[in-house]
């Protein structure tokens, strides 16, 4: 069973994603505070972390950087309501190894497909 962490400051989003992903057989931990996600993070525990980009105190990119210091192999997909152009992003942040940008709103079936691709990638 694949273990996923969802980090988003909106409880409605984390609740919907948790319930939907659990129906597909994933084990899901949710965090509405990026500090709490960082505090409970254990290297090699999650198969994938889905992190909202815009959150108070610590944005998704800063959280990603801090997680990478603890586990260089952590896999992350960013969740955003905004249009992200992957190639432009790679030019600005060449050292960030992102598996995907997931646009809100997202259907659970589409999210599951993106998760499976991200987990399978190196």
N, C-alpha and C positions, 0 to 999 in steps of 0.2 A: 504494500500500500504506500503510495507516494504522500509525502508530508509537505504541505504548503503553508506559508505564513502570508497573511494579508495585512498590510499596514496602511490604514487610511483614517483620517481624523473624523470621518463621517460614519457613525455607528450604523446607520441604515444601509450603507454600502457594504460594510464588512459583514453584517448579518445576512444580507441577501447572497453575497458571494460565498460565505461559509455554507449556508444551507444548500445552495445550488451545487457547489463543488463536492460536498459530502454525498449528494445523490449519485455522483459519478464515481464514488469510491475513494475520494481523496480524504486524507486526514488534514483538517484545517485549523490553524491557530490564528486568531485575529487580534490586532492591536489597534486601538484608536489613538494611541500616543506613541510617537516614534521613540521617545526616551524609554518607554516600557519595552518596546520591541528590542532596542539595543541592550537594555539591562538583562533581558532573559535570553538573548541570543547565545547559542552554543554552536561552535564550528561543526560542520558536516551533519547537522541535525535535520535541516530542511533540504528537500530536493529543489525547491524554488521559493523565492520570496517575491511577492507582488507588492510593489511600493508606490503609493501615490506620490506625485511630484510636489504638489503644493500642500504643505501642512505647516501649522504654526510651530515655532521654535526651531525645529530641525526640518528642512525640506528633504525631499526624497533623495536628491543627489548627495547631500551631506550625510544622510543616513547610510547610503550606499558606500561612500568613502570610509566611514567608520566601520561598517561591517567587513569591508575588504581587508582592513587592517587586522581583523580578528580571524578571517578565513578567506584566503585569496581565491579559493575555489567556489565561493558562494555564487549561485545563479540568481539573477534578478531580472524581473520584468517591471517596467515602470507603467503605472496607471495614470492616465491624464484625461481631462475633459478638453484639452486643447490640441490643436493640430501640431504634430511634431514631424519635422522632415529629417528622417534618419541620417541621410548623407551629410546634411548641414550640421547636425548634432555631432557626428563623428569627427568632423573637421574641428569643431570647437572643443570637444572633449575626447581626444583620441585614446586616452588611457581608460575610459569607462567601458567595461565589457558588458554591454546590455544584450539580453536575449531578445527583447521585443519592447515596443511601446504598445500598450493596450489602451484604446480610446474608449472613454465612457460616453454614453452607455454601451455596454457590451452584453451580448446574449451569453448565457452560460455555455451553450454548445460551442460557440466561437471561442470563448475563453478557454474551455477544455482543450480545443484544438491547439491554441497558441501555447498553452502550458505543456502539452505533450511534445510539441516541437522544441520548446525551450529546454525541457528536461533532457531530451534526446541529444541536443547539440553539445559540442565540447566546449 
